[in-house]
């Protein structure tokens, strides 16, 4: 049977889904106009299109894992840029202490300074992330099994180990 373009597209989709000839024919009967395909046609479509579609799917699924922030070096570079920007802001621009509010005392404005704890906490978080990404902080686990089957696990990070 000669198939039109739409019917061929439908068969391609069904073949890629892994449907058998009988399953394809059941679906094709519900189309307008209904049609049928032979086992040889389905076999030809499988040979022709399944490897191409599988390659496209694999490429699409694996490409995000091979670019951008999925790459360790890119994450480290971005974290380093963030750390440098925060260092410039906190240290070079002297924003360790910031004006939290201004009050008026005897018709004179008085600035009340406070420690810039929000940016300092963010800086510590970025430095911690950098340490984790570069393997600077490791956690070791000690596993102890006693005679009665009792298991204890103790986690020791680098800071505790060096005490």
C-alpha positions, 0 to 999 in steps of 0.5 A: 500500500502506498502511504502518504507523508502523514502516514509515513511520519506516524509509522516512523513515530510508532516504530521508534516507540518500539511498537510491533507491526500488529500494534501499528496496524491497530493504531493505523485502523483508527486513522483517517483514512485508515491504513495498514502496513506490512511486516516488511515495511515496519522492518525497513522503517526500524532499520532506517530510523531507529538508529538515527533517533536513538543517536539523536536522543543520546546526543540530546541527553548527554550534551547538557552533561558535557557543557556549561556548569556540568563541567567541574572546571566551569563550576570552579571558575564561576565560584572563583569569580564570585569569590573574587567579586565578594573579596573586592567588595568586602576587603578592597571596597571596605564593606565589612562594616556597612551603614545599617541605618541613620538616626538623627541626634540633635539635628545631626544625622548619625550613621549606625554601622553594622557588620556585613554578615549577609555578604560575609556568610555568602562569601563563606558559602562560596569558599566552602563550595570551592573547597568541596569542588576541589576536594579541599574538604573530605569526610571520612567515615569510620564503620564499627561492627560489634559482635551482636550486629550493632553497627556504628558509623562516625563521620570525621571531616578535615577540621575535626581530624586536625584537632 
